[in-house]
Amino acid sequence: MTATLKKIANDLMTLPPEERLELADMLYERANPGDAKAIEQAWSEEIKRRVEDVETGRVKLIPSEKVHAEIRRKLNEIKARRLSPRPSR
């Protein structure tokens, strides 16, 4: 990596995360223009498939409150295991 590139990279690391991601997307898209179109098409098809799955009842949606509660429960279990004393050998 050249000194110029290192300086640019260091300067870019001061950007907020969302701006760094936006820049990364722009750089990737320009480096791989055909890939960007293929990726966009694939996501479009995936979105259509997922909407159809919901509309036809093939998948069941879970309310976000229930998902968040389950995540909190699991994180609390992990935290409790880490805080509990380990048996001596």
C-alpha angles and dihedrals in degrees: 000000000000123000089249092053091047090053092048091048092049091048091049092053088069090065118099112266094252091054091048089053091049090051092047090052091050093049093047092047092052093046093048108025094164092050092053092056092047091049092049090050092048092051091048090054092045092052091050090049093050093048089050091050090054095043094050093045095243088130130037119222119226119214112248091235090061093047092049092047091053092048091050090049092051093045090050090052091052091047091049092051091051093049097045116098116257117237114253119239 
